[in-house]
Amino acid sequence: MRRPVDKLLEDIIPAADVAREIVDRGRDRFESDLVTQFGAEAAVGRIGDAASKLPEEVRASMPGLPWKEIIGFRIVVDHA
């Protein structure tokens, strides 16, 4: 069964907030802290997974976002 759009967005928004916090902490912290690295991977995975499940018409309604790259980056992170 397909998840409702509002639930998918509820996955994306807090994960994006976490990703922003990780970025704000800086590269040095990211590179030296395994927990931060795993958190970043989880956030990217959650965002990409939920984005891939959004209906095309929803993604099309937000053309300023690089949906293909968002979804593709999850695949890179999961398999790198």
JOGIBEL-V40750 format. One record per pair of residues at least 24 apart in sequence whose C-alpha atoms are under 6 Angstrom apart, sorted by the first residue. I is the first residue (numbers start at 1). J is the second residue. If there is no record, write none. Layout:
# JOGIBEL-V40750
I_J + I_J
This chain:
# JOGIBEL-V40750
8_50 + 12_47 + 15_43 + 44_74 + 45_74 + 48_74
